[in-house]
Amino acid sequence: MARRSEHTREQLHDLALKAAGRIVAREGISALTARRLAAAIGYTVGSLYLVFRNLDDLILQLNAQTLDELHGQAREVAEKQPDPRKRLLALAGAYVRFAGEHRHLWRLVYEHRQPARLPAWYPERVARIFALIEGALTELAPARRPAEIRQAARALWSGVHGVCVLAMTGRFDDSSETAVQAMASLLVSNFLDGFVATARGARRPAARRRVK
Amino acid sequence: MARRSEHTREQLHDLALKAAGRIVAREGISALTARRLAAAIGYTVGSLYLVFRNLDDLILQLNAQTLDELHGQAREVAEKQPDPRKRLLALAGAYVRFAGEHRHLWRLVYEHRQPARLPAWYPERVARIFALIEGALTELAPARRPAEIRQAARALWSGVHGVCVLAMTGRFDDSSETAVQAMASLLVSNFLDGFVATARGARRPAARRRVK
């Protein structure tokens, strides 16, 4: 076990963040206390407060780390797929897989109560994941305005997120990875078919058209 | 405050369930303990175990009560809307509204760890809500097989659910009721456009078609 003062402040910060990630990944957020974390890295609780303002600050940084990991996987998937429709389906698949593999860390990203004013570096982490989705949507429907693309990306990804949430809490008859992936694909394909068709100005029967 | 033995077993059951609903609605699930509930209705903790097997049994019955309430509101909305597309949009709107108004009770329905073997009356409560969605989808795309309709209903509603989850945890820039309703509508309309178009055998460019 490491001893006090063996590390620089920056090293201590990184060490603590990694250890926090391991604790949450294995046991969920309820296991993460300052005392437990300090013990895990062989430092005092006081030392943690040299590098994190409080537990909320630490969790926000942990969530940023999870988002970076998700972004890395998403970008890798996206780079392999020049076709924007296939790319969006692959991104949804990567999201479902990530949620299943990093269950506790993924839950923490959206369940943790965030401070009223987020530091600027946090929304940037979210934005660069959405940039991948928005990029593909723009390629699919180039006539759409940026605000429409932005809104569509959020609506679609909330949907994919919902599939993951219900899968995680065992609310489907079949919560196997295959079944959940199929559910996410079904949602994404139908959404994209609709999004592209209405972008092209495809006609819907008048009675339906009025609803929009 | 009621005194012991003033009620029949059935009355005690209903009294406790209603009180449990009030406690959760106001303070969330963490406030619901047997002791607290017993005190709220003026009975001993032991009396509760005459009418509920345990706290999990009580929560399952409470969730069934919430689903009944949701079903009642959904059916009312559905009955007013003969057009199936408008009906699905209205049902999504009702779901978003219900989640916002009964935040804690709604969360409990999908967050509570369910027993491995659910009593038959529970999935029936879920099924009759889905029946409203499946009915409208069948009217919209009568050529689809029942299994496809069933799957589409689940994919679409997981999506609407995801919009609610992210709205509740404040993950949208704008979490106002109007903005969240717009997000849900966008998801539902695009999905339905796609679902109806592909049901009609509408052509997609070959490169895209292969993905399905």
Interface residues (C-beta under 8 A of the other chain):
Chain A: D83 R85 K86 L89 Y110 E111 R113 Q114 Q151 A152 R154 A155 L156 S158 G159 V160 H161 G162 V163 C164 V165 L166 T169 G170 R171 F172 A182 M183 A184 L186 L187 S189 N190 F191 L192 D193 G194 F195 A197 T198 A202 R204 A207 R208 V211 K212
Chain B: D83 R85 K86 L89 Y110 E111 R113 Q114 Q151 A152 R154 A155 L156 S158 G159 V160 H161 G162 V163 C164 V165 L166 T169 G170 R171 F172 A182 M183 A184 L186 L187 S189 N190 F191 L192 D193 G194 F195 A197 T198 A202 R204 A207 R208 V211 K212
